[in-house]
Amino acid sequence: MKKLYQEFKDFALKGNMMDMAIGIIIGTAFNRVVSIIVKKIILPPFSLLTDEVALADKKIILRDATDKADELAIGYGELIEALVDFFIIALTIFVIIKAMNKFRRKADNPEDKEVETPKDIEILSNIEKLLVEQNKYLKKV
């Protein structure tokens, strides 16, 4: 139990929990934006193909409404909307992660000179080279 507590403490203090919370908040907001884009911009032109009926309202009626029972129907239009939402969100996340991985590979590649080395790392690298030269000199003496 103590090990589990320590792992959680390390996780929370290293910022991973905050990163995850921020990601969830941004993801939720992004999902809402995509849903509105799908419902208000992408799907309305499809209603022109479906006899002016909104795609969300498309359904297969299994039983008509009566005095005793509500209508029973399979709402496949809403499913199509959800699938379009999912596809756009998945595609966007794929493109973002692909771009992030590309930049990460560039940053990790020591041969790539397009990414400027931070000044502190450059200074440390120069100090390391000077120490190596100094050690060579001292071994000769």
N, C-alpha and C positions, 0 to 999 in steps of 0.2 A: 504494500500500500504506500509505503514511504517513497519507493522508487517511482511509482505512478505519479504521486504528488510532485516529486522533483522534476519529472519529465514535463508535467503540465506547467509548472512554474517556469521552467526554461523556455517552453513554447510561448507562454504568455509574455514573458519579459523580453524575448528576442524580437518582438514585433510581429511575429507570424500571425498572431491572433488579430492584431489591428489590420494587417494587410488583408487577411481573409474577410474581416468585417467590412472594410472599404470595398473590396471586390464584390461582396454580396450586395451592398447598397447600390453600387454603380450598376451591377448586373440587373437588379430589380428595376432601376430607372430606365436602363436600356431596353429591357423587356417591354416596358410600358410604351416607350417611344416606338419600338418596332410594331407592337400590336396596333397602335393608332395608325401608323403608316400603312400597315396591311389592310386594316378595316376601312380607312378613309381614302386611301390613294390607289392601292394596288387592286383590291377586289371590286370596287364599284364598276370599272370597265367590264368585268366579267358578268355583271348583271345584265349587260346589253346582250350577252350571248344566251342568257337564261330567261328570256321573255320578261325582262324588267323586274325579275324577282331577285332580291338580295341573296347572295350566295349563303349567308348565314341562315336564311329562312328556308333553304332547301331541305326537304325531309321526305321520308317514305312513311306514309300514314298506314299504321297497322289496324287502328280502330278509330272511328270518328267519335267525337265528343257526344255524349248523351246527357240526359238529366242526372243519371246516376254515376257516370264515370267521365273522367277527363279524356281528352284525346291521347292516344298512344301512338307515338311516332319515333322513327329513327332519324335523328337530326344529323345527317351526313354533311351538311353545309358548314356547321360549326367545326366539325372534324377537319374539313379542308382548310378552314381559316387557321386552326391550331397547327396543322402541318406546314402551312406556308410560314406562319410565325416561327416555328421551330427551324425550318430550313434557312430562313434569313438570319436568325440568330446564330445557328451553327456555322453557316458560311462566314459570317462576320467574325466570329471567334476564331475560326480556322485561319482567316487572313491575318488577323492581329497576331496570333501566336506564331504564324509563319514569319511575319515581319520581325517579331521580337527575337526569334531564333536566328534569323539572318544577322541581325545586329549583334547578338550575343556571340555568334561564330566569328564575326569580324573583330569584335573586341578581344576575343580569346586568341586570335591568330597573331603570333608575334611577328610574322613576316609582313603583315598588313600595315602599311605606313599611312593609310588614310585616317586612321583613328589616332588622334594626338595623345601622346603619353602625358599623364598628369605630371605637373612640375615636381611634386615631392617624390614620385617614383623615379623620375629622371635623375634627380639629385642623388637618391640612394643608389641608383645604378652607377653613377659616376664615382661615388665614394667606394663602392665595391671594386670597381676597376682600379682605382688608385691603391686600395689595400692589397690587391693581387700584385700590382707592380712593386709596391713597397716590400712585400714578402719575398718576391723574386730577388730584389736588390739586397735585402738583408741576408738571404741564404748565400749569396755570392761573397759577402764580407766576412 
